């Protein structure tokens, strides 16, 4: 069965490119664009991995991740965070919130694919 | 420990050597014997008056450079450098001897320390700006996200030649759309950063106003005397580039004009002579609000007093800095300031001594009050502004109340175990 990735991102063209890339790599891809409802979307979808943007409308990626980690069923869910904020303190905040991998924009497709494969394999 | 006064001779010797003069030459030109100069240079004879002036003239230095007065600032700077460097007490006690024997090196060390402090402040400012300037953060996010979309899409097209024509057309359209967006975002970002080419660090409206007020030393004689209008002041304000800044400045100047009309500096000065710095009593004396008195006290010339005003959301809408009390330019201030306590109790006047922690620990007496602003409305909570006057306190003696510890903003506050901490301090991360 295909592994399921949920892409939580509000940039339409990033969603399109990522969905194409991951689908071609054999993943089943779901998308969600609203930060405020992202946690419930993740709970409903129960993906194998979440690709999460740092800055989202309604709620930040850090807040979403923090809420997610407080849920026993999702404490170990692999999360790859994509962000335009590359400062060390942003990385620190993400790591404290429980991110598995942190990647700054603009990233390469190969980096994303490798990270997704690594995280699900682990 | 050697006395500073006793080192004048050492400094004369150092300056003579630097000037390349022999002891006999300097003595002759100063009109004294070489043996007497020798005694002076070994700090065995006190020197002052005309002889000191003569020697300074021959050496081509200011007399004060040879006496303790000129050393005071240098000694203080060296002490600060020694404390920051964690030098032992025994070494610190020899600071005056060091400055006396090696004035050149001492100047270099003090200058380097001043430079370090200045660079640290720059780092703090830039770090705060990147973190807290919402417009800059949003612009950067827009540029980088669009670049990410273009890079990812272009890579798909370049790496995979078997993509269907439909997908190819779709991705080409996306790249076209994103490249336009990127051009617009980059242009907007450059415009934002270039808003004031002379002062690129001051680009938010509030910063423009701060720069404008600082350029005037927070002193508007024409408004105080009623001989100038707000419009006339604004007409000569090159610092106010944006419309938003001009709007903010108009509010500030209008307030100064109204305050001055209600309580002039002269009458306030007279009242202080018999009432003292008692904002509540002064407000009763003039029949005005306590907040107005706090603003007028800050505007009195000749006395360094700081003032901050925040709205009900806690955002600073006015800042008049005073030396030693750090007021962040971006982001939230320390929630422990009395300014924020009074927001919960409009009308209550808080008087409290605080000690601001940071690189330089200093005590201040603060008066704070929150008062409604704007017209009254039915069934609506009033908008409130809190005002805090900040009066520096000369170093309190041991046993005196140094004040409740507060910070400036979490990012530059060393108080790790503070319940009000919102984020880690960059000071503890190696800065």
Interface residues (C-beta under 8 A of the other chain):
Chain A: X11 X13 X14 X16 X17 X18 X20 X21 X24 X55 X82 X84 X85 X87 X89 X92 X104 X105 X106 X107 X108 X109 X112
Chain B: X130 X131 X137 X140 X141 X143 X144 X145 X146 X147 X148 X149 X150 X151 X152 X153 X155 X156 X159 X160 X167 X170 X171 X174 X177 X178 X423 X424 X426
